[in-house]
Each structure stands twice: as structure tokens, then as C-alpha cells.
Amino acid sequence: MQIEDDLSHRDQKRARTHARIQQEGLRLFLERGFDAVTLDDVAAAADVSRRTLFHYFPSKEAIALGFKADLGPRIAAAVARRPDGEGLLEMCEHALTDMAGDYQSAQAKALAKLVHDTPALRGGDHAKYEEMERMLADALARRGGLSVDPEQAHVVAVAAIGVLRQATEAWLASGEPEGPEVHGKRLFTALRRAAGG
């Protein structure tokens, strides 16, 4: 029992340290701009050594993109909760637009804009979208009650994540108070029209 308690305490401490590094890094990036902040700045703000920082994040880019780390699993979980009667594209639309409410804060928009406007982050952001495509395709292929071949699941996942990317772009370009889900719904409608359904 003592070993489990020690592991639990150690895991909690690691989780707190991870969150503190990320929180301080994101705060500094938003205040000063990504390129103006060094890893030493982040380590000092988080009150950890540079060496400790590297135990949690391999790079400054990983800190900046860390807020998207759970997006793929969250999308997969949202798809798993959708009713069996929905078609694949409809399932993706509802899962993604339902989740959009979690990303409407001023900070979420500022972070998305930071990634969008920072060339050093675009490659890593592209890789995150590819990871989301894979996770969404796997989630669609695993859906019970549907006969989905992996190729079909992959095509729908790529299209849905493409809509997510375009909706994010439209949201960032828009000065309106509407959230990204408004753009997503419009783009899913355009996709269905283009596909003839």
C-alpha cells in the first residue's frame, strides 16, 4: 500500500510540474511572442531547472503545442459517444461541433492565433492534425453497429479534420463573437453539398 501511495504522490507531483511548466510557457508566449521566449525563461517562470524542463518537454515547440495534446483522444471519445444511427460524416460533424464549446475562451483563441502566426510552430501543428486524422479514423472504424472499412473511415476522418482546420482559420480571421462551431457547421454543409449529399 505504501508503494502505491508513493507512486500516486510522485505521479501527482509530476502532473503538477508538467502543468506548471506548460502554463508558464504559454503565458510567456502570449505575453512576449513565441520567438522572444527562451527555454531558460520558461524554466525560471516555472521554478524548475532547465534539465527538469527537458524531462517534461523536449522543446519549446512541444510546450506551445501541448494544449492540443489531448485533442485527438477527445475527438475519438466524442465520436464514441455519438448514437449508432448517424452516418460517419454526420457523426464527425456533431462530435467536433459539440467539442468546439471547450475552445471558445479568449485564451484558446489567443493560443490558436499564436500557433497560426508563428512559422516555427506550423510544422508541429500540421503533425498534430495528422495525428488527429489517424485517431479519428481509428475511432470511426471501431464504431459498433456500423460496417466501416478502414479506407472509408480514413477518407471521412481526413475530410472532417480538414473542415476543423478550415473552421479554425475562419474563426481566427473573423472578428465576430461566434465560435468555431458556427464555421464548422457551415463548412460541413458545403462539404456535403460538394459530395452530392
Sequence and secondary structure as in RCSB ss.txt:
>XXXX:A:sequence
MQIEDDLSHRDQKRARTHARIQQEGLRLFLERGFDAVTLDDVAAAADVSRRTLFHYFPSKEAIALGFKADLGPRI
AAAVARRPDGEGLLEMCEHALTDMAGDYQSAQAKALAKLVHDTPALRGGDHAKYEEMERMLADALARRGGLSVDP
EQAHVVAVAAIGVLRQATEAWLASGEPEGPEVHGKRLFTALRRAAGG
>XXXX:A:secstr
 HHHHHHHHHHHHHHHHHHHHHHHHHHHHHHH GGG  HHHHHHHHT  HHHHHHH SSHHHHHHGGGTTHHHHH
HHHHHTS TTS HHHHHHHHHHHHHGGG SHHHHHHHHHHHH HHHHHHHHHHHHHHHHHHHHHHHT TT    H
HHHHHHHHHHHHHHHHHHHHHHH  SS  HHHHHHHHHHHHHHHTT 
